[in-house]
Each structure stands twice: as C-alpha cells, then as structure tokens.
Amino acid sequence: MHPIRIIVGIAALTVAICSVCAFADEKTPAGIVVDKDKRTVTIDAKIAPRKIDDPRYKEIYPIEVIACWPFPKGQKAHETVVTIDVKPSAVHKALEDLGLKAGKPVQGQTKESAEGPEVAIYLALKGDDGQEKKLPIEKTLVDPKTNKKMPKVKWLFTGSVMKKLDPNKDELGYAADQSGTLIAIFPVTAETVFQTPLAFKDQEALRLETDKTVLPKEGTPVKLIIEVPKGK
C-alpha cells in the first residue's frame, strides 16, 4: 500500500476512535454510574463544609439545597449537604436514559408547584463497622431547634430552565450547568435538576442543618444515589 494511503488510513482510524471515546464519555462521564437493572444513578460526592472560607460569608446559612458544585463555582455551596463535580445536565441525561421525562421547575413566591416524575434520593456512606449504609436524604438533615429530622418529601425530576449562558451568543444553555446546583429543597432557584413541591415560604418553618450524628466529617467521599421507583 502507498505510504500516503497508510497515513490517511491511520488518521481516519484515529478520528473514529476519538469520536467513539467522546461519545462514551458523554454517555457515562466520570463520577456517574447508571445501573439500568437497579434503576439508579449514583454520583460521586463529598460532605460539604458548612462554613465557607470567604469574608462574604460571615455566618453559617440554613441548608437550602442538597447537592451542588463546591465553592467558588457552586452558587449554593454555602448551603448544601454535599458537593459534586459532575455537570447537572449529565445527571439529567442519565435519568432520561432510564426512561424519565423532566417536568418543570419553579422559582420564588409563586402559586405554581414544581412538576416532574418522583424519584428517591439517598446518601450512601460507610458506618462505624466499615459497611456501607444507605440513608434517605431527609435523614441527614435536622432542625437544630427541635432536633427533629427533616420530614419526608417528594423529590421531583424537574430539569433545569434554559437561559443564555453567553451574553454574546443567542443560543440557550442548561442553566444548572452554570449555577452548579443539582438538587434544591426549596424553589430558591430554577437552575437545578431536582426540586420538592415545597413552597418558597416553607424556608421559615424548615431551617435545616446537617445532622453531625449521622454524617462523617467534612470532605469525606460519599455516594449520592438517585433511584427511580419501579413503574416510573
């Protein structure tokens, strides 16, 4: 074979391999595991710090979201349970791969409620015996005044609103990929993938804090598990 044809052939093969690799990365990015048999999406996470080392954050704020990017990328990093590094849109796609269709998020003081198929959310961590245990995410939060656990709520796959991520371009992007927020308890933002039906005003009654009696120290790696109930 002519040497030039060999070079062209190798180049074409390299492009094809790279394209396959890119497609694989897009489908299963690092930090996300999809189990179609168990109907779960598992995300690498870490226990978030409750005090941000920045002069703008002078106090410890109540928990408003469950998972977001770490500070300073994450816009809600000062009020989250865990931090993640994956794109929220990648989690959205993983849920679609399990057959779910996103609903609609809401934001602020509105009479509308978040919409979307219900999922269950857990935190998997190692117990004192070294065995992994799976806690409903509500069990990781507590009202510091009453010491009562967060009441059980519905977690809805709303998907994020779309917006212009670049002011110089007309196309819309997945807004949660800019805020870094994955799961919101209250409708403090529509730039998220999951919300509850709770209203904006419910923040006053549910001023939540992480439960140090069940969670490991800040920075500990854990797993965030999104589980799709059977029949959904």
Buried (B, 14 or more C-beta within 10 A) or exposed (E): EEEEEEEEEEEEEEEEEEEEEEEEEEEBBEBBBBEEEEBBBBBBBBBBBBEBEEEEBEEEBBBBBBBBBBBEEBBBBBBBBBBBBBBBBBBBBBBEEBEBEBBBBBBEEEEEBBBBBBBBBBBBBEEEEEEEEEBBBBBBBBBEEEEEBBEEBEBBBBBBBEEEEEEEEEEEBBBBBBBBBBBBBBBBBBBBBBBBBBBBEBBEEBEBBBBEEBBBEBEEEBBBBBBBEEEB
